[in-house]
Amino acid sequence: MSPLSCPICKKPVPPRPENTAFPFCSRRCRAVDLGKWLGEEYRMPDRQSDESEDELPPGSHPDRQREDA
C-alpha cells in the first residue's frame, strides 16, 4: 500500500493512530480545507432545471403499465 498524500499540500500523511488530523498531514491543512468548504470553493454540480429528485421520466413509472388499446 502506497503512503497517502495530503490533499492540500501533497506531503506524506502519517497513519490515523498517530495523526489526529487524518486524512491531512497537519491541523493547518485541515483548517485550510475547512476554510475552502466554508468559502464555497468546493461545489457540487447543480441539477438541470428540468430534473427533479422525486420524478421519473415520463412513461417510466414502475407502478403503471402501458395500456395497449
Secondary structure, DSSP 4 states (H G I P E B T S, - for coil): -PPPB-TTT--B---GGG-TTTTSSSHHHHHHHHHHHHTT-S-PPPPPTT--TT-PPTT--TT------
